[in-house]
């Protein structure tokens, strides 16, 4: 099921080179005020429910960069960077929404800080 969604997302913007999308994101980020970085860990039923895929999709929709991955303890962890208001939107999504089949019991945020530039050019799923 997750793969079908990914295939649909891959053809959603045919003919748009990934490099142009990255440039557009970087340009949007450079004019949006202070940048924020935060690490997160999501607890609950968050593995086997396409949580990482939906997280990547939401991050790209909101306009933040970073990464997400499953842990060996059954949680999902990652990092989000971007303009403060967009990072706050992503924090809310990670705390309250998640993927349709997930159940979020709690989300811990740590190492929240202001940064001078983004450390990533996109949002990705790590393995």
ABEGO torsion letter per residue (X at the ends): XAAAAAAAAAAABBGBBAAAAAAAAAAAAAAAEBBBBBBBBBBEBABGAGAAAAAAAAAAAAGBBEBBBBBAAGBBBEBBBEBAAAAAAAAAAAAAAEBAABBBABBBBBGBBBBABBABABBBBBX
